[in-house]
Each structure stands twice: as structure tokens, then as C-alpha cells.
């Protein structure tokens, strides 16, 4: 059986081949997450308005394999933007996907750019 997380790989901006139109700025709540689907992936998208920054990551929390990160709490740890899983409070960097609790698992992150009012997420496939 394939692990749901096998399809999520962090994408560096230099590796982007496709900029996917995820929606308009108005489609995403301020300082919280929303979720989109790209092919077979659920992607959490965050309008971190307090920082004037946008982030995207896999929606699947690797701790219990639940599709919940878009509903998590955003914040900062040592000035690093983070998302906390709403189920078990595991926290992950929205910059590089690292686990801020010191555990082995991490999340995939994706570059985001705003073109006019469109939210674009970068993918390699």
C-alpha cells in the first residue's frame, strides 16, 4: 500500500516547472489556511497577512496521516512562520517544512507567488 506522504516532495523555487493558479487572494482567509487540490495532492495555502507572506505545504499531517494542516494554527517560533496541526499540536516550519518539535518527520512545502490578484503555487509536475 502506498504511503499518502510519498506523493509530497518539497519544491524549491528553482525547480518549478508549473505555476498553478490556486485562486484569488480573496479566496483565502487572512492569517489562516485554506485547502486546494492539485492533481492527487491536497495542498494547504496560508495567507500569513501579519507577515505579508504566503505559504503552501502538504495538507497531510505526517504524525497521524490526517488531512488537517489547512485548519491548523499559524504562528511564529523564533521568527520562523509555522503551522500547528489542529489534532495533536505538532508544529512545522512553513519555510522549509522542518519539524519544530525535534521529531524525525517533516512536511513538503511549495513556493507561492502572487501575480496581480492570483495566488500561484509552484510544482515540478
For each residue, the residues with C-beta under 8 A, 3 or more apart:
1:
2: 6 7
3: 6
4: 7 60 65
5: 8 58 60 62 65
6: 2 3
7: 2 4 40 41
8: 5 41 58 60 107 108
9: 108 124
10: 96 97 108 109 110
11: 15 16 108 109 110 111 122 123 124
12: 15 16 111
13: 16 111 122
14:
15: 11 12 124
16: 11 12 13 19 111 122 123 124
17: 123 124 125
18: 122 123 124 125
19: 16 113 115 120 121 122
20: 38 120 121 122 123
21: 118 119 120
22: 27 36 38 43 45 56 119 120 121
23: 27 28 34 36 45 118 119
24: 27 117 118 119
25: 28 47 114 117 118 119
26: 117
27: 22 23 24 34 119
28: 23 25 33 34 45 46 47 119
29: 32 33 34 47
30: 47 49
31: 47 48 49 50 74
32: 29 46 47 74
33: 28 29 44 45 46 69 70 71 72 74 83
34: 23 27 28 29 44 45 46 47 70
35: 42 43 44 45 59 67 70
36: 22 23 42 43 45 121
37: 41 42 43
38: 20 22 41 43 121 123
39: 125
40: 7
41: 7 8 37 38 58
42: 35 36 37 58 59 60 67 70
43: 22 35 36 37 38 56 57 58 59 110 121
44: 33 34 35 56 57 58 59 69 70 72 83
45: 22 23 28 33 34 35 36 54 55 56 70 112 119 121
46: 28 32 33 34 54 55 56 57 74 81 83 94
47: 25 28 29 30 31 32 34 54
48: 31 51 52 53 54 55 74 81 94
49: 30 31 52
50: 31
51: 48 76 81
52: 48 49
53: 48 81
54: 45 46 47 48 112 113 114 119
55: 45 46 48 81 83 94 95 109 112
56: 22 43 44 45 46 109 110 111 112 121
57: 43 44 46 69 83 92 94 97 107 108 109 110
58: 5 8 41 42 43 44 69 107 108
59: 35 42 43 44 67 68 69 70
60: 4 5 8 42 65 66 67 69 107
61: 64 65 66 67 68 69 85 87 88 90 107
62: 5 65 105 106 107
63: 85 87 88 90 103 105
64: 61 87 88
65: 4 5 60 61 62
66: 60 61 85 87
67: 35 42 59 60 61 70
68: 59 61 71 72 85 86 87
69: 33 44 57 58 59 60 61 72 83 85 92 107
70: 33 34 35 42 44 45 59 67
71: 33 68 86
72: 33 44 68 69 83 84 85 86
73: 83 84 86
74: 31 32 33 46 48 81 82 83 84 94
75: 81 82 84
76: 51 79 80 81 82
77: 80 82 91 100
78:
79: 76
80: 76 77 93 94 95 100
81: 46 48 51 53 55 74 75 76 93 94 95
82: 74 75 76 77 91 92 93 94 100
83: 33 44 46 55 57 69 72 73 74 91 92 94
84: 72 73 74 75 89 90 91
85: 61 63 66 68 69 72 88 89 90 91 92
86: 68 71 72 73 89
87: 61 63 64 66 68
88: 61 63 64 85
89: 84 85 86
90: 61 63 84 85 99 101 103
91: 77 82 83 84 85 99 100 101
92: 57 69 82 83 85 97 98 99 100 106 107
93: 80 81 82 96 97 98 100 109
94: 46 48 55 57 74 80 81 82 83 97 109
95: 55 80 81 109
96: 10 93 106 109
97: 10 57 92 93 94 106 107 108 109
98: 92 93 106
99: 90 91 92 102 103 104 105 106 107
100: 77 80 82 91 92 93
101: 90 91
102: 99
103: 63 90 99
104: 99
105: 62 63 99
106: 62 92 96 97 98 99
107: 8 57 58 60 61 62 69 92 97 99
108: 8 9 10 11 57 58 97
109: 10 11 55 56 57 93 94 95 96 97
110: 10 11 43 56 57 121 122 123
111: 11 12 13 16 56 121 122
112: 45 54 55 56 119 120 121 122
113: 19 54 120 122
114: 25 54 117 118 119 120
115: 19 118 120
116:
117: 24 25 26 114
118: 21 23 24 25 114 115
119: 21 22 23 24 25 27 28 45 54 112 114
120: 19 20 21 22 112 113 114 115
121: 19 20 22 36 38 43 45 56 110 111 112
122: 11 13 16 18 19 20 110 111 112 113
123: 11 16 17 18 20 38 110
124: 9 11 15 16 17 18
125: 17 18 39
